[in-house]
Amino acid sequence: MSEQTSKKRIERRKFLGAIAAVGTAAAVGAAIAAPVAAEAEQSAKPEGPQEGYRETAHIRRYYETARF
C-alpha cells in the first residue's frame, strides 16, 4: 500500500469517527431534551373546560366567507 493511500484511509477513519461522535451527541441531546419539552408542554396547557370545538366570531366569519 502506498503512503498516499494509507493517508486517505486514516483521513476517512477520522471523518467517520467524527460523524459517529456527532451522531451520538445529537442522540444524547435529543434524549435529554425530550422530557424537558414534554414537561413544558404539560405546564403550558390551560386548566378548566377548554377542550372541544367552540364556534367563535372569527370561525363564524370564515364560514360566511367560505360559502359558495
GIBEL-V346883 format. One record per residue. N is the residue number from 1. NEAR is the number of other C-alpha atoms within 12 Angstrom. Layout:
BEGIN
[[N;NEAR] [N;NEAR]]
END
This chain:
BEGIN
[[1;8] [2;8] [3;9] [4;10] [5;11] [6;12] [7;13] [8;14] [9;15] [10;14] [11;14] [12;14] [13;14] [14;14] [15;14] [16;14] [17;14] [18;14] [19;14] [20;14] [21;14] [22;14] [23;14] [24;14] [25;14] [26;14] [27;14] [28;13] [29;15] [30;14] [31;14] [32;14] [33;14] [34;14] [35;13] [36;14] [37;15] [38;14] [39;13] [40;12] [41;12] [42;12] [43;11] [44;10] [45;13] [46;10] [47;9] [48;7] [49;9] [50;9] [51;9] [52;7] [53;8] [54;11] [55;11] [56;10] [57;10] [58;11] [59;13] [60;13] [61;12] [62;12] [63;13] [64;11] [65;10] [66;9] [67;8] [68;5]]
END
